[in-house]
Amino acid sequence: MLELLIGFVITIAVGYFIVKGYKAAGVLLTAGLALLLITGLIGHTVLPAKVASTGNVVTDSLEFVKYMLQYRGGGLGMQIMLLCGFASYMTHIGANNVVVKQFSKPLAVIKSPYVLLVAAYIVACLMSLAVSSATGLGVLLMATLFPMMTAMGISRPAAVAVCASPAAIILSPTSGDVVIAAEKSGMSLDVFAVQTVLPVSICAIIVMAAAAFFWNKYLDKKENTPMEKVDVSEIETTAPAFYAALPFLPIIGVFLFNGRTIPGLSLDIYTIVVGSIFVGALIDYVVKKFDGEKTLEDLDSCYQGMAEAFKGVVMLLVAAGVFAQGLMSIGAIDNLIGLAESAGAGGIALMLILTGLTVAAAIATGSGNAPFYAFVELAPSLAAKMGLNPAFLIIPMLQASNLGRTISPVSGVVVATSGMGKISPFEVVKRTSVPVICGLITVIFGTLVLVPMTA
């Protein structure tokens, strides 16, 4: 239990210093390195199996920082930088202003920005069917829907929360989490995903959308949050009307080239965004009457946006990754698993314990996958001992891991969206907290109603 206590104390310290205004990236990186060093000193392995040891505890800790810079900086980090660069470019050439002008006319009939918020949330949830990565989806939404939402009168924190939360509930039947959950439940993927998980997910999304409406309205009024709704008549842009389509090129590309729409052609999000930048620049080159110098000069705004994203978002993701590894390597998650194994409870109580522990681990580590993959291994054996249906235990855990990630201030999606929105991760968590709690309660009741408890 010492490891769990150390992890808990350092996690509380991280929250304290971030709330006090310390730079989040520095706090997380310092805390993560401290955890890794303590891990080595008490005799645990510092590095994950896929990273080779340097032979020394101190240098192993630094080796993991290097690994995270390569892994998140070159992988997810590059995706974030590309999308931020694309968004900056769209703003620079006037495409985002055209979007606001074009969409403001039909949306003018909707007087409440909170109705628009609900509509945006539902669209974002549907996008999760095409983009499996929570952070990738959040960044994509920040680069495309966020400017339009704020211009339509949705407050900045509420708009960021919408972008951070669509992957809180799993809809995709081909998600890696769902595939593993179906296997551990002993059910075929189609029956598990469509007949068992999907009805619970739909109920949770409806409840979360309603909760987001009332919670954001309450917070905006209570905190007197400034709205950024613009007077469309005052927007000046020389860009042609068809530029309104350009900011949505990445979303269109995801649906067209995800390997399902056009047989034999499958592009990942990196290639799609690079292609979107290229298409945008080519169109702008033609519109500017083949002025190559001006077109290339405008592209500088894209590179500047990428640089800002590395400074403000990617380094936060690297630091959060080091902190999460520190918690896992010191054994905090293993201790939580031990608590679950030793719980002598009935079927419903056991389900609630496993769900609660999964949420706690997801909040602490900022990962939706790691806690679920760790705890789901327990479910089949515990279910067999108690004569329970494994799916009765697994479905709430599956959803709880993703819901917990959405209210974790160190999760990739919260860090990335808050960084792009220039607000605190804790502000995002405050906005997502009540919808997530409502969603979790819905998942638990949905499981009790729709999933048989006994095998």
N, C-alpha and C positions, 0 to 999 in steps of 0.2 A: 504493500500500500504506500510505501515511501515514494515510489516513482509517481503514483497518481497524485499524491500531495504536492510534490515538487512541480509537476505539470500544472496543477490547479493554481498554486501560488504565483508562478511565473505568468500564467494566462491572466490572472487578476491584475498583476503589475503592468502587463502590456496594455490592458484596457484603461488603467489609471493614467498612464503617461500619455496615451493618445488623446484621452478626454482632456487632459491638461494642456494640450496644444503642441506636444512634441511631434516631430515629423514621423509619420506612421512607418515609412520605409526603414528609417534608422532604428526605431523601437523594435520592429519585428525582426530585423536582421540581428540586432544585438541580443534579443531574447532567444532567437533560434540558435545562434552560436553558443550562448550560455548553456542551453539545453544539450547541445551536441557535446560540449566539453564535459558537462556533468555526466552525461551518458557514458563517455569513455572512462571517466574517473571511477565510476561505480562498476565498471567491468562489462558493460553492454557494448554491442556492436554499433558504431556510429553511422556507418554508411549502409544504404540498401544494397541488396545482393548484386544489382546491375552496375554498381560503381566500385571499381577496384580500390583497395586500401593503399595508402601511402606508407603505412607502417608506423604511424604516429598519430596519437589522438588529436593533437592540435592541428596538424596539417591535414588530417582527415576531415576536420570541420571546414577548413578552407577549401578542400577538394570538393566538398558538396556545394559550396557557394559557386565554385567554378562550373560545376555540373549544371546547377540551376540557371546560370547565365547562358550556358550553351543550349540547355533544353527549353527553357521558357523564353529566353531572348531570341533564339533562332527558330522556335516553333510557334507557340501561341503568341509570344511577344511580337514576332514578325507579322502575324495576322492582325494583331491590334494596331501596330504601326501603319500597316498598309491601309486599314480601314479609316484610321484617324487622318492619314494623309489624303485619302480619297475625300473624306468629309470636308477637310480644309480646302481642297481644290474646288469642290462643288460650291462652297461658300464664296470663294474668291472670284469665280467666273460668273456668279449671279444665279446659279441654278437653284439653290435653296430658296432664294427670294421668289423665284418664279413659282416654285412649288407652293409656297404660302399664298401667293396671289391666286393661283389656279384652284387650290383646294378650299380657300376661304369662302368662295361663293356657295358651293353646295353645302358646306358645313355650317354656314351662317344660320341655317334653320335650327340648328342645335344650340340652344342658348347656354346650357350648362357645360362648363369644361369637364365636369366629372362624368358626364355621360360619354363625352369624347374619350376620357381616360379609360372607361370600361371597354369601349369599342377598340381602343388601341391595345388594351391588355388581351382581349380575345384574339385579335389579329396576331399578336406576339406569340400567344400560346399555339396557334396554328402553325406559326413559323418553326416551332420546335420539332414539327414532323420532318422538316427538311434539314435543320441544323441540329446535330446531336449534342454538340458542346455547349454547356450552359454559358461559359465565358464568351465563346465565339458568337453565340446568338446575342448575348447582351451587348457586345461591342458592335455587332452588325446593326442592331436596333438603335444604338446611340448614334451611329453614323448616318442613319436614314430617317427613322421616325422621330427621334428626339427633337431635332430642330423644328419640325412641323408641330409637334405637341406643345412645345413652349410658346411658339408663335400663336397658337390657337387659344392660349390662355391657361393652359395647364401649368401649375407651378413647377419650378425646376426640380425640387426634391421628389415630387409626385411622379414626374416624367421619368426621372432616373430609376425610381422604384419599379415602374412598369417595365423598363428595359432589363432590370436585374432579376425579375421574378417569373418570367414565363416558363422556365425550365424547372420550377419548383415542383410541378406535378408532371409525371411522365405520361405522355400520350403515344409516343412512337412504339409500335410493337417490335421494332427491330433494334431498339436500344440495347447496348451491351448489358446493362443492369437487368433488363427484362428477360433477356435470354438466359442469364445465369439464374434468375429467380424462378423461371419456369422449370429449369433443370432440377433445381433443389426442391421444388414443389412436387416433382414427379409428374408433371403435366406437359402435354404438347404445347408448343409455343402459341399456336393460334387460339386454343381454348383458354390458356392462361391470360394472354395479352388482350384478346378481344372480348371474351365472355366474362372474365373475372376482374381484370385490372381496369379496363376501359370504363365500365359504368361507374366505378368508384372515382376514377380520375375526372370524369365529366361532372359529377356532383360536386367534387372539391373545387373545380375551376369556377363553377357557377357561384358557389358560396364565397370564394376568394374575390371574385369580381365585385360582388355586392359589398363585401367587407372593405375592399379598396375604395369604393365609391364613398362610403360613409366615413371611413377612417381618415382619408386624405382631406375630405371636406372639413372634418373636425379639426385636424391639425393646422390646415391653412388658416382657418378662422381663429383658432386659439393663439397661434404664433404670428398672426398677421403676415403670413408669407407673401412676399411680393409676386404678383403675376406679371408675366412678360408678354401678355397679349399685345400685338402690334396693330396699329391702325393701317390696314392694307392700303388705303389711299396714299399713305405717306411713303410706302415702299417704292424706291426708284430702282429700276433695273433696265439695262439696255439689251439684256439677253432675250432671245426669241421665246415664244410660249412653249415650244416643244422641248426646251431645256428642262421642263418639269419632270420629264421621264429619266433624265440622267442620274439623279441621286438614287434611283431605285434599281439601277443596273445590277448591283450585287445581288439584290433579292431576286430579280428576274433570272439572273444567272444561276442561282442556287436551285431554283425550281426546274430550269431547263436542262442543266448539265449535272444533275446529281446522280446520273447513271440509270435513271428510271424512265425519263421522258424520251430521250434520244438513244436508242439502242447502240451499243458499241462506243459511246462517247461519255466519259465521266471525268469531270474536272473538280479538283478540290477548291476550297474557299480562297486559297492563296492565288491560284491561277485565275479564278473568277474576278477577284478584285483587281489584279494586275491588268486583266483584259478590260475591266470597266474603266480603269484610268486611261488605258490606251484608246479605247473607243471615245471616251469623253474628250481627250486631247485632240483626236483626229477630227471629231465633229467641230470642236472649237476652232481648229486650224482652218477648216473650210469656211465657217461663219465669219472668221476674221479675215477673209479674203486672202488666204494663203500667206498670212504674215507669220512666218516661222519664228522670227525673233520674239514677237509678242507671245506666241503660244508657249515657247520654251521658258520665257520669263514667268508666265503664269504658273507653269508647272513647279516653279520653285516653292510655291505655297504648299504643294503636296509634300515636298521633302521637309519643309519646315514643320508641317503637321506631324510627320513621322518622328522627327527629332523631339518634339514636345511630348509625344506619346511615350517615347522611351524614358524620358526624364520623369514624367508624371504618373505613368501607369505601369510600364514594364518592370521598372525597378521595385515597385510595390509588389508585383506578382512574384518576383524573385525572392524578396524578403519574406513574403507570406509562405512561400514554398519551403524556405529554410526553417521557419518557425514550425510548420506542420511536420517536417521530418524530425525536428527535435522532439516534439511531443510523441511521435510514434516510436522513435528509436529508444527513448528513455523507458518506454514500456507503459505509458499511461493508457493506451488503448488495450493492451493485453490485460491490464488490471480491471478495466471496465468489462472485458469479456469474462474474466474470472468471477466478477460479481453476478453476471447473468447466469453463468453455469451453476453457481451455488444457490441461486434463488429457488427455494422450494415453494412454488406458488401454483395456483390453479390455472386453467387455460387462459381465461381473460386476463388475470393478473400477470401471467407470464408474458402474454402479448404486449401488455402495457409496459412492463419492465424492459423488454427488448426494444420496443419502440422508443421509450424514453432514453435508454442508453445510446441508441443509434443517433437520436437527435443531439444528445450532449456531445458525442464524439464528432459529429458533423460540424457543430458550432465551434468546437475547440480547434479542430484541424482545418476547417474551411473546405474540406473535401466531401463530396457526395458519394464518390465511389469507394474510397478506402474504408470508411466505417461500415458500409453495407457489405462489402466483400468480406470483411473480418467477421461481422456478426452473423451473416447468412449461413456460415459454416456450422453454427450452433443449432440452427433451426431444425433440420431434419432429425438429428439425434434427440433433441429435447422433445420434439413432437412425437417421435416413436415411443419414448419412455412414458409419455402421458396419454397416448392414444389420440393425439390431436391431428388435424389436417395441417400439413406443413404450410400450405398456402395461407392459412389463418394467421400464422405468425409472420410469414415472409412479406405479404402485401403491405401491411403497415410499415414494416422496416424499410421496404423498397421506397415508399413515398416519403417516409420520415427522413431518410438520408438526404434527399434532395430538398425537402422543406427546411431542414436544419442548415444546409449550406446557404440558403437564401437569407437567413438571419445571422450569418457569421460575418463579423467585420473583417475577417482575414481570408474569406473565400475569394477565389479568382474573379468571379462574376461581380461581386460587390465592390471589390477593390478597383476593378477595371472600369465599371460604369460610374462609380463615384469620382474616380480620377478624371474621366472624360467630362463629367458633368460639373467638375470643380466644386464638389461638396464633400463633407466628411463621410467616411464609410458608416459611422454611427448614425448619421442622419438618414442614410438609406435603410439601415437596419430598423430604425424606428418606424419608417414608413411601411416596411414589409412585415413587421412583427405581427400586427393584429390579423392581417389577411392570412399569414402563415399559420398562426394559432387556430384560426377558424378552419383553414384547410386541413390541418392535422386532426382536429376534432371530427371533421366530416369524414376523413379517411378511416378513422377508428370506428365511427358509427356505421359507415358504409360497409366495412369489413364484417362487423357484427351482424348486419342485416343480410348481406349478399353472399357471404362466404361461409360455408358450413364449418363449425368448429371442430367436429370430430371427423376422423378419416373414414 
